[in-house]
């Protein structure tokens, strides 16, 4: 599945801005980004539900809006909002969805039991959906999404409202599906779940910031290896921070609680160099320890860097436009 120069506009609002993305077969790719950044719009466009304003989407080599019934049956979509029938039972809803997809009767009972067990709803099979909690309805929606054993699976916030134990069971099953050659696209608000994905696409303001493995994202976010620096002097002044920043192997320094976060080119090589340099400049450290950043920290670093770069580019473009207009006005006055 691929997306090329994909742009989606709603009136004057640009929801997706020239997105390029390739989703490899047999992988779990996470979509993370702030609320309203375009994750759901991207999924709906890849499904053919929303139409591109520009660019193209290809699923199984075809425009998803024109896929055949057979190809569409190879795809599954779990939306954010419930789409099942409140007056049917849990099992009745699953039977209805299985019949829509033509799940063979001979294997249907075993298949329904398997997906009910996955979402921990086996003992609630005879309960009307209207009598189920919101979390149970969410779990049933996941079961209905997987009931026909699709090849390409879109799961929009699949673990929202799910307890941590069941969330880990879901992700274990997603990895099993991946190992069987299934492709799974997961927009999620739980940034920490990105570590369970093969690839992570980070989005901001309708743009694709980056796509990489979880490990590579951490290196990209900090542009080096972060170290926690605890100094004997306690509070560090601005000039002292500048002295550390000017060290040739240091790429960034910032405050972190009562200590400093120092980003170096290579922690294995530069940790002792940092300690030696601090002693030489009269800032003896109490401890210099590697930092394993959380995905929340990685996410914040990536988004803030993208916003800063975007603002700089926008300001440069505005200044260029203003200078061009001023030059043109000056030329007009000179020739008037």
ZADO-1210 file (C-alpha; in nm, 4 decimals, padded with zeros to 6 digits):
<atoms>
<atom x="00.0000" y="00.0000" z="00.0000" code="UNK" pos="1"/>
<atom x="00.1348" y="00.3412" z="-00.0925" code="UNK" pos="2"/>
<atom x="00.0409" y="00.7089" z="-00.0705" code="UNK" pos="3"/>
<atom x="00.1972" y="00.9691" z="-00.3008" code="UNK" pos="4"/>
<atom x="00.1723" y="01.3478" z="-00.2604" code="UNK" pos="5"/>
<atom x="-00.1629" y="01.2949" z="-00.0850" code="UNK" pos="6"/>
<atom x="-00.3438" y="01.6177" z="-00.0025" code="UNK" pos="7"/>
<atom x="-00.6933" y="01.6430" z="00.1454" code="UNK" pos="8"/>
<atom x="-00.8734" y="01.9735" z="00.1907" code="UNK" pos="9"/>
<atom x="-01.2022" y="02.0494" z="00.3608" code="UNK" pos="10"/>
<atom x="-01.2897" y="02.3934" z="00.2332" code="UNK" pos="11"/>
<atom x="-00.9975" y="02.6212" z="00.3187" code="UNK" pos="12"/>
<atom x="-00.8596" y="02.3745" z="00.5746" code="UNK" pos="13"/>
<atom x="-00.5736" y="02.1466" z="00.4698" code="UNK" pos="14"/>
<atom x="-00.6225" y="01.8201" z="00.6592" code="UNK" pos="15"/>
<atom x="-00.3384" y="01.6336" z="00.4845" code="UNK" pos="16"/>
<atom x="-00.0488" y="01.8130" z="00.3206" code="UNK" pos="17"/>
<atom x="00.1452" y="01.6214" z="00.0502" code="UNK" pos="18"/>
<atom x="00.1817" y="01.2941" z="00.2397" code="UNK" pos="19"/>
<atom x="00.4215" y="01.0289" z="00.1036" code="UNK" pos="20"/>
<atom x="00.3993" y="00.6930" z="00.2794" code="UNK" pos="21"/>
<atom x="00.4680" y="00.3309" z="00.1898" code="UNK" pos="22"/>
<atom x="00.3284" y="00.0583" z="00.4154" code="UNK" pos="23"/>
<atom x="00.5254" y="-00.2652" z="00.3688" code="UNK" pos="24"/>
<atom x="00.3390" y="-00.5932" z="00.3646" code="UNK" pos="25"/>
<atom x="00.3582" y="-00.7961" z="00.6844" code="UNK" pos="26"/>
<atom x="00.4333" y="-00.5045" z="00.9169" code="UNK" pos="27"/>
<atom x="00.2688" y="-00.3157" z="01.1998" code="UNK" pos="28"/>
<atom x="00.2898" y="00.0579" z="01.1378" code="UNK" pos="29"/>
<atom x="00.1792" y="00.3020" z="01.4044" code="UNK" pos="30"/>
<atom x="00.0445" y="00.6488" z="01.3307" code="UNK" pos="31"/>
<atom x="00.1068" y="00.8878" z="01.6189" code="UNK" pos="32"/>
<atom x="00.0535" y="01.2593" z="01.6468" code="UNK" pos="33"/>
<atom x="-00.1384" y="01.5279" z="01.8357" code="UNK" pos="34"/>
<atom x="-00.5171" y="01.5217" z="01.8299" code="UNK" pos="35"/>
<atom x="-00.6437" y="01.6656" z="01.5024" code="UNK" pos="36"/>
<atom x="-00.3155" y="01.6103" z="01.3155" code="UNK" pos="37"/>
<atom x="-00.4842" y="01.4062" z="01.0394" code="UNK" pos="38"/>
<atom x="-00.4372" y="01.0428" z="01.1461" code="UNK" pos="39"/>
<atom x="-00.8014" y="00.9422" z="01.0989" code="UNK" pos="40"/>
<atom x="-00.8316" y="01.1403" z="00.7750" code="UNK" pos="41"/>
<atom x="-00.5282" y="00.9563" z="00.6389" code="UNK" pos="42"/>
<atom x="-00.6814" y="00.6192" z="00.7278" code="UNK" pos="43"/>
<atom x="-01.0190" y="00.7081" z="00.5767" code="UNK" pos="44"/>
<atom x="-00.8491" y="00.8211" z="00.2555" code="UNK" pos="45"/>
<atom x="-00.6436" y="00.5021" z="00.2356" code="UNK" pos="46"/>
<atom x="-00.9711" y="00.3113" z="00.2700" code="UNK" pos="47"/>
<atom x="-01.1395" y="00.5098" z="-00.0082" code="UNK" pos="48"/>
<atom x="-01.3953" y="00.6622" z="00.2303" code="UNK" pos="49"/>
<atom x="-01.2580" y="01.0141" z="00.1823" code="UNK" pos="50"/>
<atom x="-01.1478" y="01.1384" z="-00.1600" code="UNK" pos="51"/>
<atom x="-00.8036" y="01.2963" z="-00.2144" code="UNK" pos="52"/>
<atom x="-00.7909" y="01.6593" z="-00.3226" code="UNK" pos="53"/>
<atom x="-00.4567" y="01.5801" z="-00.4882" code="UNK" pos="54"/>
<atom x="-00.2153" y="01.2904" z="-00.5092" code="UNK" pos="55"/>
<atom x="-00.2982" y="00.9203" z="-00.5102" code="UNK" pos="56"/>
<atom x="-00.3525" y="00.6154" z="-00.2905" code="UNK" pos="57"/>
<atom x="-00.2917" y="00.2559" z="-00.3989" code="UNK" pos="58"/>
<atom x="-00.4142" y="-00.0492" z="-00.2075" code="UNK" pos="59"/>
<atom x="-00.3343" y="-00.3864" z="-00.3651" code="UNK" pos="60"/>
<atom x="-00.2196" y="-00.1757" z="-00.6619" code="UNK" pos="61"/>
<atom x="-00.5620" y="-00.0132" z="-00.7070" code="UNK" pos="62"/>
<atom x="-00.7490" y="00.3029" z="-00.6169" code="UNK" pos="63"/>
<atom x="-00.9289" y="00.1992" z="-00.2936" code="UNK" pos="64"/>
<atom x="-01.2449" y="00.3825" z="-00.4000" code="UNK" pos="65"/>
<atom x="-01.2697" y="00.1460" z="-00.6997" code="UNK" pos="66"/>
<atom x="-01.1688" y="-00.1831" z="-00.5438" code="UNK" pos="67"/>
<atom x="-01.3673" y="-00.4938" z="-00.6296" code="UNK" pos="68"/>
<atom x="-01.5854" y="-00.6672" z="-00.3716" code="UNK" pos="69"/>
<atom x="-01.3291" y="-00.9458" z="-00.3468" code="UNK" pos="70"/>
<atom x="-01.0428" y="-00.7060" z="-00.2761" code="UNK" pos="71"/>
<atom x="-01.2510" y="-00.5065" z="-00.0300" code="UNK" pos="72"/>
<atom x="-01.3122" y="-00.8273" z="00.1667" code="UNK" pos="73"/>
<atom x="-00.9332" y="-00.8487" z="00.2150" code="UNK" pos="74"/>
<atom x="-00.9465" y="-00.5227" z="00.4144" code="UNK" pos="75"/>
<atom x="-01.0837" y="-00.4511" z="00.7624" code="UNK" pos="76"/>
<atom x="-01.1434" y="-00.1227" z="00.9428" code="UNK" pos="77"/>
<atom x="-01.2058" y="-00.0627" z="01.3111" code="UNK" pos="78"/>
<atom x="-01.3309" y="00.2976" z="01.3411" code="UNK" pos="79"/>
<atom x="-01.3202" y="00.5108" z="01.6541" code="UNK" pos="80"/>
<atom x="-01.6984" y="00.5205" z="01.6927" code="UNK" pos="81"/>
<atom x="-01.9155" y="00.2086" z="01.7473" code="UNK" pos="82"/>
<atom x="-02.0912" y="00.0774" z="01.4353" code="UNK" pos="83"/>
<atom x="-02.2587" y="-00.2386" z="01.5675" code="UNK" pos="84"/>
<atom x="-02.6230" y="-00.3026" z="01.6583" code="UNK" pos="85"/>
<atom x="-02.7261" y="-00.2292" z="02.0195" code="UNK" pos="86"/>
<atom x="-03.0343" y="-00.4538" z="02.0082" code="UNK" pos="87"/>
<atom x="-02.8419" y="-00.7620" z="01.8987" code="UNK" pos="88"/>
<atom x="-02.6444" y="-00.9764" z="02.1388" code="UNK" pos="89"/>
<atom x="-02.2676" y="-00.9838" z="02.1408" code="UNK" pos="90"/>
<atom x="-02.2733" y="-01.3135" z="01.9518" code="UNK" pos="91"/>
<atom x="-02.5514" y="-01.1946" z="01.7217" code="UNK" pos="92"/>
<atom x="-02.3441" y="-00.8965" z="01.6131" code="UNK" pos="93"/>
<atom x="-02.0480" y="-01.1205" z="01.5338" code="UNK" pos="94"/>
<atom x="-02.2668" y="-01.3671" z="01.3422" code="UNK" pos="95"/>
<atom x="-02.4075" y="-01.0823" z="01.1346" code="UNK" pos="96"/>
<atom x="-02.0619" y="-00.9460" z="01.0449" code="UNK" pos="97"/>
<atom x="-01.9325" y="-01.2976" z="00.9693" code="UNK" pos="98"/>
<atom x="-02.2241" y="-01.3552" z="00.7301" code="UNK" pos="99"/>
<atom x="-02.1541" y="-01.0244" z="00.5524" code="UNK" pos="100"/>
<atom x="-01.8009" y="-01.1417" z="00.4785" code="UNK" pos="101"/>
<atom x="-01.9048" y="-01.4923" z="00.3862" code="UNK" pos="102"/>
<atom x="-01.7196" y="-01.6737" z="00.6650" code="UNK" pos="103"/>
<atom x="-01.7955" y="-02.0423" z="00.5910" code="UNK" pos="104"/>
<atom x="-02.0614" y="-02.1944" z="00.8160" code="UNK" pos="105"/>
<atom x="-01.8489" y="-02.5024" z="00.8770" code="UNK" pos="106"/>
<atom x="-01.5745" y="-02.2980" z="01.0440" code="UNK" pos="107"/>
<atom x="-01.7811" y="-02.0040" z="01.1673" code="UNK" pos="108"/>
<atom x="-01.8531" y="-02.1257" z="01.5218" code="UNK" pos="109"/>
<atom x="-01.4846" y="-02.1881" z="01.5973" code="UNK" pos="110"/>
<atom x="-01.3880" y="-01.8538" z="01.4445" code="UNK" pos="111"/>
<atom x="-01.6458" y="-01.6646" z="01.6511" code="UNK" pos="112"/>
<atom x="-01.5334" y="-01.8378" z="01.9678" code="UNK" pos="113"/>
<atom x="-01.1688" y="-01.7514" z="01.8960" code="UNK" pos="114"/>
<atom x="-01.2268" y="-01.3780" z="01.8479" code="UNK" pos="115"/>
<atom x="-01.4593" y="-01.3621" z="02.1497" code="UNK" pos="116"/>
<atom x="-01.1886" y="-01.5212" z="02.3628" code="UNK" pos="117"/>
<atom x="-00.9326" y="-01.2748" z="02.2260" code="UNK" pos="118"/>
<atom x="-01.1365" y="-00.9769" z="02.3509" code="UNK" pos="119"/>
<atom x="-01.2408" y="-01.1552" z="02.6728" code="UNK" pos="120"/>
<atom x="-01.6135" y="-01.1539" z="02.5902" code="UNK" pos="121"/>
<atom x="-01.6850" y="-01.5269" z="02.5751" code="UNK" pos="122"/>
<atom x="-01.8971" y="-01.5267" z="02.8903" code="UNK" pos="123"/>
<atom x="-02.0965" y="-01.2262" z="02.7658" code="UNK" pos="124"/>
<atom x="-02.1937" y="-01.3751" z="02.4281" code="UNK" pos="125"/>
<atom x="-02.5684" y="-01.3733" z="02.5051" code="UNK" pos="126"/>
<atom x="-02.5754" y="-01.0195" z="02.6459" code="UNK" pos="127"/>
<atom x="-02.7387" y="-00.7445" z="02.4367" code="UNK" pos="128"/>
<atom x="-02.4838" y="-00.4932" z="02.3165" code="UNK" pos="129"/>
<atom x="-02.6899" y="-00.2088" z="02.4671" code="UNK" pos="130"/>
<atom x="-02.6316" y="-00.3647" z="02.8091" code="UNK" pos="131"/>
<atom x="-02.2548" y="-00.3734" z="02.7638" code="UNK" pos="132"/>
<atom x="-02.0142" y="-00.1078" z="02.8881" code="UNK" pos="133"/>
<atom x="-01.8339" y="00.1225" z="02.6476" code="UNK" pos="134"/>
<atom x="-01.5139" y="-00.0768" z="02.6911" code="UNK" pos="135"/>
<atom x="-01.6925" y="-00.4037" z="02.6112" code="UNK" pos="136"/>
<atom x="-01.8454" y="-00.2491" z="02.2996" code="UNK" pos="137"/>
<atom x="-01.4999" y="-00.1366" z="02.1927" code="UNK" pos="138"/>
<atom x="-01.3647" y="-00.4862" z="02.2382" code="UNK" pos="139"/>
<atom x="-01.6516" y="-00.6354" z="02.0389" code="UNK" pos="140"/>
<atom x="-01.5776" y="-00.3901" z="01.7564" code="UNK" pos="141"/>
<atom x="-01.2234" y="-00.5271" z="01.7424" code="UNK" pos="142"/>
<atom x="-01.3542" y="-00.8841" z="01.7341" code="UNK" pos="143"/>
<atom x="-01.5901" y="-00.7950" z="01.4488" code="UNK" pos="144"/>
<atom x="-01.3008" y="-00.6320" z="01.2596" code="UNK" pos="145"/>
<atom x="-01.0932" y="-00.9499" z="01.2746" code="UNK" pos="146"/>
<atom x="-01.3694" y="-01.2087" z="01.2310" code="UNK" pos="147"/>
<atom x="-01.3104" y="-01.2681" z="00.8565" code="UNK" pos="148"/>
<atom x="-00.9297" y="-01.2956" z="00.8883" code="UNK" pos="149"/>
<atom x="-00.8428" y="-00.9939" z="00.6659" code="UNK" pos="150"/>
<atom x="-00.5020" y="-00.9247" z="00.5088" code="UNK" pos="151"/>
<atom x="-00.4896" y="-00.5468" z="00.5567" code="UNK" pos="152"/>
<atom x="-00.6201" y="-00.4200" z="00.8898" code="UNK" pos="153"/>
<atom x="-00.6809" y="-00.0599" z="00.9979" code="UNK" pos="154"/>
<atom x="-00.7324" y="-00.0234" z="01.3736" code="UNK" pos="155"/>
<atom x="-00.8165" y="00.3315" z="01.4799" code="UNK" pos="156"/>
<atom x="-00.7377" y="00.3623" z="01.8531" code="UNK" pos="157"/>
<atom x="-00.7901" y="-00.0132" z="01.9137" code="UNK" pos="158"/>
<atom x="-00.6973" y="-00.0058" z="02.2831" code="UNK" pos="159"/>
<atom x="-00.8878" y="00.3064" z="02.3905" code="UNK" pos="160"/>
<atom x="-01.0703" y="00.2287" z="02.7147" code="UNK" pos="161"/>
<atom x="-00.9008" y="-00.1108" z="02.7479" code="UNK" pos="162"/>
<atom x="-00.7170" y="-00.2106" z="03.0670" code="UNK" pos="163"/>
<atom x="-00.3372" y="-00.2605" z="03.0475" code="UNK" pos="164"/>
<atom x="-00.3524" y="-00.6411" z="03.0735" code="UNK" pos="165"/>
<atom x="-00.5983" y="-00.6751" z="02.7852" code="UNK" pos="166"/>
<atom x="-00.4074" y="-00.4094" z="02.5903" code="UNK" pos="167"/>
<atom x="-00.0937" y="-00.6253" z="02.6048" code="UNK" pos="168"/>
<atom x="-00.2962" y="-00.9270" z="02.4921" code="UNK" pos="169"/>
<atom x="-00.4226" y="-00.7286" z="02.1925" code="UNK" pos="170"/>
<atom x="-00.0709" y="-00.6237" z="02.0947" code="UNK" pos="171"/>
<atom x="00.0546" y="-00.9783" z="02.1317" code="UNK" pos="172"/>
<atom x="-00.2186" y="-01.0868" z="01.8904" code="UNK" pos="173"/>
<atom x="-00.1337" y="-00.8033" z="01.6499" code="UNK" pos="174"/>
<atom x="00.2254" y="-00.9275" z="01.6422" code="UNK" pos="175"/>
<atom x="00.1013" y="-01.2819" z="01.5753" code="UNK" pos="176"/>
<atom x="-00.1039" y="-01.1505" z="01.2829" code="UNK" pos="177"/>
<atom x="00.2043" y="-00.9659" z="01.1550" code="UNK" pos="178"/>
<atom x="00.4037" y="-01.2877" z="01.1729" code="UNK" pos="179"/>
<atom x="00.1379" y="-01.4510" z="00.9540" code="UNK" pos="180"/>
<atom x="00.1908" y="-01.1846" z="00.6868" code="UNK" pos="181"/>
<atom x="-00.0922" y="-00.9475" z="00.7831" code="UNK" pos="182"/>
<atom x="-00.0403" y="-00.5733" z="00.7477" code="UNK" pos="183"/>
<atom x="-00.1721" y="-00.3580" z="01.0324" code="UNK" pos="184"/>
<atom x="-00.2053" y="00.0213" z="01.0454" code="UNK" pos="185"/>
<atom x="-00.2676" y="00.1561" z="01.3959" code="UNK" pos="186"/>
<atom x="-00.3425" y="00.5224" z="01.4644" code="UNK" pos="187"/>
<atom x="-00.3101" y="00.5491" z="01.8421" code="UNK" pos="188"/>
<atom x="-00.3208" y="00.8103" z="02.1162" code="UNK" pos="189"/>
<atom x="-00.1050" y="00.5896" z="02.3384" code="UNK" pos="190"/>
<atom x="00.2370" y="00.7060" z="02.2249" code="UNK" pos="191"/>
<atom x="00.4044" y="00.4348" z="02.4341" code="UNK" pos="192"/>
<atom x="00.2495" y="00.1718" z="02.2074" code="UNK" pos="193"/>
<atom x="00.4812" y="00.2865" z="01.9298" code="UNK" pos="194"/>
<atom x="00.7535" y="00.0620" z="02.0715" code="UNK" pos="195"/>
<atom x="00.5387" y="-00.2396" z="01.9731" code="UNK" pos="196"/>
<atom x="00.5289" y="-00.1333" z="01.6071" code="UNK" pos="197"/>
<atom x="00.7742" y="-00.2233" z="01.3320" code="UNK" pos="198"/>
<atom x="00.7543" y="00.1292" z="01.1911" code="UNK" pos="199"/>
<atom x="00.6181" y="00.4512" z="01.3349" code="UNK" pos="200"/>
<atom x="00.4848" y="00.7411" z="01.1275" code="UNK" pos="201"/>
<atom x="00.4828" y="01.0667" z="01.3231" code="UNK" pos="202"/>
<atom x="00.2305" y="01.3279" z="01.2078" code="UNK" pos="203"/>
<atom x="00.1832" y="01.6945" z="01.2934" code="UNK" pos="204"/>
<atom x="-00.0593" y="01.9499" z="01.1470" code="UNK" pos="205"/>
<atom x="-00.1496" y="01.7302" z="00.8509" code="UNK" pos="206"/>
<atom x="00.2127" y="01.6622" z="00.7590" code="UNK" pos="207"/>
<atom x="00.4264" y="01.3531" z="00.7903" code="UNK" pos="208"/>
<atom x="00.7200" y="01.4400" z="01.0157" code="UNK" pos="209"/>
<atom x="00.9107" y="01.1138" z="00.9803" code="UNK" pos="210"/>
<atom x="00.8756" y="00.7372" z="00.9403" code="UNK" pos="211"/>
<atom x="01.1244" y="00.5092" z="01.1111" code="UNK" pos="212"/>
<atom x="01.1742" y="00.2197" z="01.3480" code="UNK" pos="213"/>
<atom x="01.1169" y="00.2940" z="01.7183" code="UNK" pos="214"/>
<atom x="01.4917" y="00.2742" z="01.7862" code="UNK" pos="215"/>
<atom x="01.5844" y="00.5095" z="01.5030" code="UNK" pos="216"/>
<atom x="01.3160" y="00.7562" z="01.6125" code="UNK" pos="217"/>
<atom x="01.4825" y="00.7922" z="01.9514" code="UNK" pos="218"/>
<atom x="01.8161" y="00.8778" z="01.7880" code="UNK" pos="219"/>
<atom x="01.6463" y="01.1153" z="01.5435" code="UNK" pos="220"/>
<atom x="01.4537" y="01.2920" z="01.8214" code="UNK" pos="221"/>
<atom x="01.7598" y="01.3802" z="02.0290" code="UNK" pos="222"/>
<atom x="02.0095" y="01.3911" z="01.7401" code="UNK" pos="223"/>
<atom x="02.2503" y="01.1894" z="01.9531" code="UNK" pos="224"/>
<atom x="02.2668" y="00.9981" z="02.2809" code="UNK" pos="225"/>
<atom x="02.1185" y="01.1666" z="02.5904" code="UNK" pos="226"/>
<atom x="02.3069" y="01.1592" z="02.9213" code="UNK" pos="227"/>
<atom x="02.1808" y="01.2732" z="03.2609" code="UNK" pos="228"/>
<atom x="02.4352" y="01.5008" z="03.4251" code="UNK" pos="229"/>
<atom x="02.4248" y="01.5594" z="03.8005" code="UNK" pos="230"/>
<atom x="02.6688" y="01.8285" z="03.9155" code="UNK" pos="231"/>
<atom x="02.8123" y="01.8745" z="04.2621" code="UNK" pos="232"/>
<atom x="02.7387" y="02.2469" z="04.2424" code="UNK" pos="233"/>
<atom x="02.3651" y="02.1819" z="04.2184" code="UNK" pos="234"/>
<atom x="02.2004" y="02.4670" z="04.0268" code="UNK" pos="235"/>
<atom x="02.3831" y="02.5459" z="03.7028" code="UNK" pos="236"/>
<atom x="02.3893" y="02.8985" z="03.5640" code="UNK" pos="237"/>
<atom x="02.3368" y="03.0002" z="03.2054" code="UNK" pos="238"/>
<atom x="02.7073" y="03.0678" z="03.1402" code="UNK" pos="239"/>
<atom x="02.7995" y="02.7251" z="03.2787" code="UNK" pos="240"/>
<atom x="02.5467" y="02.5622" z="03.0452" code="UNK" pos="241"/>
<atom x="02.7023" y="02.7525" z="02.7574" code="UNK" pos="242"/>
<atom x="03.0457" y="02.6167" z="02.8511" code="UNK" pos="243"/>
<atom x="02.9098" y="02.2610" z="02.8347" code="UNK" pos="244"/>
<atom x="02.7265" y="02.3331" z="02.5090" code="UNK" pos="245"/>
<atom x="03.0483" y="02.4528" z="02.3432" code="UNK" pos="246"/>
<atom x="03.2190" y="02.1152" z="02.3922" code="UNK" pos="247"/>
<atom x="03.2752" y="01.9766" z="02.0404" code="UNK" pos="248"/>
<atom x="03.1036" y="01.6413" z="02.1038" code="UNK" pos="249"/>
<atom x="02.7944" y="01.7942" z="02.2741" code="UNK" pos="250"/>
<atom x="02.4942" y="01.8637" z="02.0493" code="UNK" pos="251"/>
<atom x="02.2434" y="01.9974" z="02.3041" code="UNK" pos="252"/>
<atom x="02.2025" y="02.0796" z="02.6728" code="UNK" pos="253"/>
<atom x="01.8797" y="02.1400" z="02.8616" code="UNK" pos="254"/>
<atom x="01.7542" y="02.1304" z="03.2161" code="UNK" pos="255"/>
<atom x="01.5927" y="01.8083" z="03.3375" code="UNK" pos="256"/>
<atom x="01.4403" y="01.8348" z="03.6848" code="UNK" pos="257"/>
<atom x="01.7352" y="01.9394" z="03.9088" code="UNK" pos="258"/>
<atom x="01.9979" y="01.8026" z="03.6689" code="UNK" pos="259"/>
<atom x="02.0983" y="01.8546" z="03.3063" code="UNK" pos="260"/>
<atom x="02.0232" y="01.6499" z="02.9964" code="UNK" pos="261"/>
<atom x="02.3343" y="01.6515" z="02.7798" code="UNK" pos="262"/>
<atom x="02.3120" y="01.5074" z="02.4290" code="UNK" pos="263"/>
<atom x="02.6405" y="01.3761" z="02.2899" code="UNK" pos="264"/>
<atom x="02.7359" y="01.2219" z="01.9575" code="UNK" pos="265"/>
<atom x="02.8081" y="00.8770" z="02.1023" code="UNK" pos="266"/>
<atom x="02.7497" y="00.7917" z="02.4691" code="UNK" pos="267"/>
<atom x="02.9965" y="00.5006" z="02.4752" code="UNK" pos="268"/>
<atom x="03.2770" y="00.7213" z="02.3441" code="UNK" pos="269"/>
<atom x="03.1837" y="01.0623" z="02.4851" code="UNK" pos="270"/>
<atom x="03.0716" y="00.9913" z="02.8419" code="UNK" pos="271"/>
<atom x="03.4281" y="00.9840" z="02.9818" code="UNK" pos="272"/>
<atom x="03.5276" y="01.2783" z="02.7616" code="UNK" pos="273"/>
<atom x="03.2409" y="01.4768" z="02.9162" code="UNK" pos="274"/>
<atom x="03.3492" y="01.3843" z="03.2689" code="UNK" pos="275"/>
<atom x="03.7101" y="01.4852" z="03.1978" code="UNK" pos="276"/>
<atom x="03.6029" y="01.8133" z="03.0375" code="UNK" pos="277"/>
<atom x="03.3783" y="01.9006" z="03.3312" code="UNK" pos="278"/>
<atom x="03.6612" y="01.8426" z="03.5805" code="UNK" pos="279"/>
<atom x="03.8911" y="02.0593" z="03.3689" code="UNK" pos="280"/>
<atom x="03.6413" y="02.3476" z="03.3648" code="UNK" pos="281"/>
<atom x="03.5692" y="02.3356" z="03.7390" code="UNK" pos="282"/>
<atom x="03.2317" y="02.1602" z="03.7153" code="UNK" pos="283"/>
<atom x="03.2991" y="01.8181" z="03.8706" code="UNK" pos="284"/>
<atom x="03.0029" y="01.5852" z="03.8133" code="UNK" pos="285"/>
<atom x="02.8446" y="01.3665" z="04.0787" code="UNK" pos="286"/>
<atom x="02.7116" y="01.1281" z="03.8129" code="UNK" pos="287"/>
<atom x="02.6816" y="01.0983" z="03.4357" code="UNK" pos="288"/>
<atom x="02.4344" y="00.8270" z="03.3391" code="UNK" pos="289"/>
<atom x="02.2722" y="00.7218" z="03.0096" code="UNK" pos="290"/>
<atom x="01.9068" y="00.8136" z="02.9661" code="UNK" pos="291"/>
<atom x="01.6509" y="00.5794" z="02.8096" code="UNK" pos="292"/>
<atom x="01.3886" y="00.8302" z="02.6909" code="UNK" pos="293"/>
<atom x="01.0238" y="00.7311" z="02.6977" code="UNK" pos="294"/>
<atom x="00.8264" y="00.7461" z="02.3771" code="UNK" pos="295"/>
<atom x="00.6339" y="01.0382" z="02.5205" code="UNK" pos="296"/>
<atom x="00.9640" y="01.2298" z="02.5425" code="UNK" pos="297"/>
<atom x="01.0667" y="01.1177" z="02.1943" code="UNK" pos="298"/>
<atom x="00.7289" y="01.2229" z="02.0561" code="UNK" pos="299"/>
<atom x="00.7495" y="01.5674" z="02.2190" code="UNK" pos="300"/>
<atom x="01.1033" y="01.6212" z="02.0858" code="UNK" pos="301"/>
<atom x="01.0040" y="01.5294" z="01.7299" code="UNK" pos="302"/>
<atom x="00.6863" y="01.7397" z="01.7270" code="UNK" pos="303"/>
<atom x="00.8522" y="02.0467" z="01.8805" code="UNK" pos="304"/>
<atom x="01.1446" y="02.0261" z="01.6364" code="UNK" pos="305"/>
<atom x="00.9020" y="01.9963" z="01.3435" code="UNK" pos="306"/>
<atom x="00.6930" y="02.2907" z="01.4631" code="UNK" pos="307"/>
<atom x="01.0039" y="02.5041" z="01.5095" code="UNK" pos="308"/>
<atom x="01.1279" y="02.4157" z="01.1603" code="UNK" pos="309"/>
<atom x="00.7848" y="02.4806" z="01.0100" code="UNK" pos="310"/>
<atom x="00.7546" y="02.8193" z="01.1819" code="UNK" pos="311"/>
<atom x="01.1007" y="02.9165" z="01.0603" code="UNK" pos="312"/>
<atom x="01.0158" y="02.8151" z="00.7030" code="UNK" pos="313"/>
<atom x="00.6817" y="02.9967" z="00.7167" code="UNK" pos="314"/>
<atom x="00.8433" y="03.3140" z="00.8532" code="UNK" pos="315"/>
<atom x="01.1113" y="03.2999" z="00.5834" code="UNK" pos="316"/>
<atom x="00.8446" y="03.2601" z="00.3156" code="UNK" pos="317"/>
<atom x="00.6432" y="03.5508" z="00.4592" code="UNK" pos="318"/>
<atom x="00.9508" y="03.7756" z="00.4709" code="UNK" pos="319"/>
<atom x="01.0425" y="03.6824" z="00.1151" code="UNK" pos="320"/>
<atom x="00.6888" y="03.7628" z="-00.0009" code="UNK" pos="321"/>
<atom x="00.6930" y="04.0956" z="00.1854" code="UNK" pos="322"/>
<atom x="01.0310" y="04.1908" z="00.0369" code="UNK" pos="323"/>
<atom x="00.9151" y="04.0956" z="-00.3108" code="UNK" pos="324"/>
<atom x="00.6004" y="04.3046" z="-00.2717" code="UNK" pos="325"/>
<atom x="00.7997" y="04.5987" z="-00.1362" code="UNK" pos="326"/>
<atom x="01.0435" y="04.5791" z="-00.4294" code="UNK" pos="327"/>
<atom x="00.7560" y="04.5649" z="-00.6752" code="UNK" pos="328"/>
<atom x="00.5881" y="04.8641" z="-00.5147" code="UNK" pos="329"/>
<atom x="00.9143" y="05.0576" z="-00.5253" code="UNK" pos="330"/>
<atom x="00.9584" y="04.9750" z="-00.8931" code="UNK" pos="331"/>
<atom x="00.6034" y="05.0873" z="-00.9673" code="UNK" pos="332"/>
<atom x="00.6581" y="05.4170" z="-00.7906" code="UNK" pos="333"/>
<atom x="00.9826" y="05.4679" z="-00.9829" code="UNK" pos="334"/>
<atom x="00.8132" y="05.4205" z="-01.3177" code="UNK" pos="335"/>
<atom x="00.4987" y="05.6166" z="-01.2421" code="UNK" pos="336"/>
</atoms>
